Amino acid sequence: MVFAIALIGNKRLLEKVIVTVRKELKKKHKKLNELHANRADYVTRKRMFNQLAHVPGLQVLCVMLNKSKVHIDFENQKNYLYTYAVNILLENLLTKNLISLREPIQIFIDRKDTNKNIRDNFVAHLKKSLAKKSRNRSLEIRLEMSHDEKALQAVDFLSWAIFRKYESGDFEFYEMIKKLIVQEDVLFP
């Protein structure tokens, strides 16, 4: 399981990648609401990673979670693991000075995997945690559906490439984006 943050000053650059790749899709695939790496064909993946590799200022932080080494009831306690992994990413984001102290922070999280109670608790926890660490910066956390937020679709592709590296030893697409990765940690190796 991969948790990833795409750090970019202007999210419209990621949205533009999605729009560009969608324009190049064959007619029968243009009806799709969104692009997903695991459902995309090889040509679409290649186009996506070629575009992502050249997005100015894009940086990726990721944490890979080895679920087989986690000794908890994953299905019933995945919100704790999710929060733990995201906290590691956010801590590194703030402590590695990857963003200016004056910049507002906007965090977009894909809401498809969480129920309302978990989402509300997760957002409350993040806001409390980040408020302490973010030195009174403007902070906005938004839970969005990936079909509405194109930047999340780009992050899906980035996460997928990293996942493939660890899960099946497939480095092809990872190699295309590895220069963008500023943090890559494995939890419970």
C-alpha positions in Angstrom: 0.0 0.0 0.0 1.5 3.4 -1.0 0.6 6.7 0.5 1.9 9.6 -1.6 1.9 13.4 -1.6 2.5 15.4 -4.7 3.9 18.7 -3.7 3.4 21.4 -6.3 3.0 25.2 -6.2 0.3 25.3 -8.8 -2.0 22.3 -8.9 -3.3 23.4 -12.3 -0.1 22.0 -13.8 -1.2 18.5 -12.7 -4.7 19.2 -13.9 -3.3 20.2 -17.3 -1.5 16.8 -17.5 -4.8 14.9 -17.1 -6.5 17.1 -19.7 -3.7 16.6 -22.2 -3.6 12.8 -21.7 -7.4 12.6 -21.9 -7.4 14.4 -25.2 -5.1 11.8 -26.6 -7.4 8.9 -25.6 -9.1 6.9 -28.3 -12.7 7.8 -28.8 -14.1 4.8 -27.0 -12.2 5.7 -23.8 -13.0 9.4 -23.7 -16.3 8.6 -21.9 -14.4 7.7 -18.8 -15.0 10.0 -15.8 -11.5 9.8 -14.7 -8.1 8.2 -15.3 -6.8 5.4 -13.1 -3.4 3.9 -13.5 -4.5 0.3 -12.8 -7.2 0.5 -15.5 -5.3 2.5 -18.1 -3.7 0.8 -21.1 0.1 0.8 -21.7 0.0 3.7 -24.1 -2.0 5.9 -21.8 0.3 5.1 -18.9 3.3 6.0 -21.0 1.8 9.3 -22.0 0.9 10.1 -18.4 4.3 9.4 -17.0 6.0 11.3 -19.9 3.9 14.3 -19.0 4.3 14.0 -15.2 8.1 13.7 -15.5 8.2 17.1 -17.0 5.9 19.1 -14.7 8.0 22.0 -13.3 8.4 22.0 -9.5 6.6 18.6 -8.9 8.0 16.7 -5.9 6.7 13.4 -4.6 6.9 12.1 -1.0 5.7 8.6 -0.4 5.5 5.9 2.2 5.1 2.2 1.3 3.3 0.1 3.9 4.1 -3.6 3.9 0.7 -4.9 5.0 2.0 -8.4 5.5 4.2 -7.2 8.4 1.5 -5.2 10.2 0.2 -7.1 13.2 -3.2 -5.6 13.6 -6.6 -6.3 12.3 -6.1 -4.3 9.1 -9.7 -4.2 8.0 -11.0 -2.9 11.3 -8.1 -0.6 12.1 -7.0 0.7 8.8 -7.9 4.3 9.7 -5.1 4.2 12.3 -2.6 3.0 9.8 -3.8 5.6 7.3 -3.4 8.4 9.8 0.0 7.1 10.9 1.4 7.0 7.4 0.0 10.4 6.4 1.4 11.9 9.6 4.8 10.6 8.6 4.5 12.2 5.2 3.2 15.5 6.6 5.9 15.6 9.3 8.6 15.2 6.6 7.0 17.7 4.4 7.2 20.3 7.2 10.5 19.4 8.7 12.4 19.1 5.4 11.4 22.7 4.5 9.9 21.7 1.2 7.5 24.6 1.4 8.0 28.2 2.3 6.9 29.3 5.8 4.6 31.9 4.3 2.8 29.6 1.8 -0.7 28.5 2.5 -1.1 24.7 2.7 -3.9 23.1 0.6 -4.3 19.3 1.1 -6.5 17.3 -1.2 -7.4 13.8 -0.1 -9.2 11.2 -2.1 -12.4 10.4 -0.1 -13.4 7.2 -1.9 -11.9 4.9 0.6 -13.3 6.2 3.8 -16.7 6.3 5.5 -18.0 9.6 6.9 -17.0 9.0 10.5 -13.5 8.0 9.6 -13.2 11.0 7.2 -14.4 13.4 9.9 -12.0 12.0 12.5 -9.1 11.9 10.1 -9.6 15.5 9.0 -10.0 16.7 12.6 -6.8 14.8 13.6 -4.9 16.3 10.6 -6.0 19.8 11.3 -5.0 19.5 15.0 -1.7 17.9 14.2 -0.8 20.4 11.4 -2.0 23.4 13.4 0.8 22.7 15.9 3.4 22.1 13.2 2.5 24.5 10.5 3.4 27.7 12.4 0.0 29.4 11.9 0.0 29.1 8.2 -3.2 29.1 6.3 -4.4 25.5 6.2 -7.1 23.9 4.1 -7.9 20.2 4.0 -10.3 19.1 1.3 -11.7 15.6 0.8 -12.6 15.2 -2.8 -13.6 12.5 -5.2 -10.9 11.9 -7.8 -13.3 12.3 -10.7 -13.9 15.9 -9.5 -10.3 16.7 -8.6 -7.9 16.0 -11.5 -4.8 16.4 -9.5 -5.8 13.3 -7.4 -5.8 11.3 -10.7 -2.2 12.3 -11.3 -1.2 11.3 -7.8 -2.9 7.9 -8.4 -0.5 7.3 -11.3 2.5 8.3 -9.2 1.4 6.0 -6.4 0.8 3.2 -8.8 4.3 3.4 -10.3 5.8 3.2 -6.8 3.5 0.4 -5.8 4.5 -1.6 -8.9 8.2 -1.2 -8.0 7.6 -2.8 -4.6 4.8 -5.3 -5.4 6.0 -6.8 -8.6 9.5 -5.5 -9.3 8.3 -3.5 -12.3 10.5 -0.4 -12.5 9.5 0.8 -16.0 7.2 3.7 -15.0 9.0 4.2 -11.7 12.2 5.0 -13.6 10.3 7.7 -15.5 9.4 9.6 -12.3 12.1 8.7 -9.8 13.8 12.1 -10.2 10.6 13.7 -8.8 10.7 11.6 -5.6 12.2 13.5 -2.6 11.2 10.9 0.0 10.5 7.2 -0.3 10.2 5.2 2.9 9.1 1.7 3.7 7.2 1.1 6.9 7.5 -2.3 8.5 10.1 -3.7 6.0 
